Amino acid sequence: MSMIRKILFASATSLAALAAAAPVQAEDHSPIVYNRAGNEVGVIQAIKPNGDAVMLPTQATLDLGYYDVTMPAASLKPRERGGWMTTMNNEQIAFLPPVSRRFFMPSGD
């Protein structure tokens, strides 16, 4: 009986470690991002292959929302009530770098 408990404990521990080490997947949860206080601070638009999350900050909470920003996906944790929670505060989110855009440049011919 004790051998079965050891095997079950080892498998449960390894599954928990794999779940913690898995990269953030926006498809598994709601794309809404909340801060520690529970306020909505943004919506995840995409997850880049390099581990960055493209997020649109909310206009109501941060007075942003005009452009997407890049934030490290490592700062996002799954939230029990759905969505994601970030460890960043509002001031840090306000200074995240914007996603570079490609603008149309006329050829000049």
VENKAJO-V20734 format. One record per residue. N is the residue number from 1. RES is the residue in one small letter. SS is DSSP state (~ for helix, > for strand, _ for the rest). NEAR is the number of other ideal C-beta (glycine too) atoms within 8 Angstrom. D_FIRST is the distance of its C-alpha to the first C-alpha in Angstrom with 1 decimal. Layout:
n=<N,N>
res=<RES,RES>
ss=<SS,SS>
near=<NEAR,NEAR>
d_first=<D_FIRST,D_FIRST>
//
This chain:
n=<1,2,3,4,5,6,7,8,9,10,11,12,13,14,15,16,17,18,19,20,21,22,23,24,25,26,27,28,29,30,31,32,33,34,35,36,37,38,39,40,41,42,43,44,45,46,47,48,49,50,51,52,53,54,55,56,57,58,59,60,61,62,63,64,65,66,67,68,69,70,71,72,73,74,75,76,77,78,79,80,81,82,83,84,85,86,87,88,89,90,91,92,93,94,95,96,97,98,99,100,101,102,103,104,105,106,107,108,109>
res=<m,s,m,i,r,k,i,l,f,a,s,a,t,s,l,a,a,l,a,a,a,a,p,v,q,a,e,d,h,s,p,i,v,y,n,r,a,g,n,e,v,g,v,i,q,a,i,k,p,n,g,d,a,v,m,l,p,t,q,a,t,l,d,l,g,y,y,d,v,t,m,p,a,a,s,l,k,p,r,e,r,g,g,w,m,t,t,m,n,n,e,q,i,a,f,l,p,p,v,s,r,r,f,f,m,p,s,g,d>
ss=<_,~,~,~,~,~,~,~,~,~,~,~,~,~,~,~,~,~,~,~,~,_,_,_,_,_,_,_,_,_,_,>,>,>,_,_,_,_,_,>,>,>,>,>,>,>,>,_,_,_,_,>,>,>,>,>,>,_,~,~,~,~,_,_,_,_,_,>,>,>,>,>,~,~,~,>,>,>,_,_,_,_,_,>,>,>,_,_,_,~,~,~,~,~,_,_,_,>,_,_,_,_,_,_,_,_,_,_,_>
near=<4,5,6,7,8,8,8,8,8,8,8,8,8,8,8,8,8,8,7,6,5,6,6,9,8,10,3,5,10,6,10,11,15,12,14,6,4,5,7,9,13,13,9,14,8,7,11,9,3,4,8,10,14,13,14,11,14,12,9,4,11,12,5,11,8,4,8,9,15,12,13,7,11,6,8,13,7,8,10,4,4,7,11,15,12,13,6,8,7,9,6,8,17,9,5,11,5,9,9,4,6,4,4,4,4,4,4,3,2>
d_first=<0.0,3.8,5.4,5.3,6.5,8.9,10.2,10.8,12.4,14.4,15.7,16.6,18.4,20.2,21.3,22.7,24.5,26.0,27.2,28.8,30.5,31.8,35.5,37.1,37.8,40.5,39.8,36.4,37.9,41.2,43.7,44.9,44.4,44.3,45.0,43.1,45.3,44.4,47.7,48.1,49.4,49.4,48.3,46.6,48.9,47.1,44.6,46.3,44.6,45.2,42.9,45.6,45.8,49.2,49.6,52.5,52.9,53.9,57.4,56.8,54.5,55.8,59.2,58.2,57.4,60.3,58.4,54.9,53.3,50.8,47.8,44.8,41.8,39.6,41.2,39.7,36.4,35.1,36.1,33.9,36.9,37.8,39.9,39.7,40.3,42.3,42.3,46.0,48.6,51.7,54.0,51.8,51.6,55.4,55.9,53.6,55.5,56.8,55.9,58.9,61.0,63.3,66.7,69.4,72.0,75.3,76.6,80.0,82.0>
//
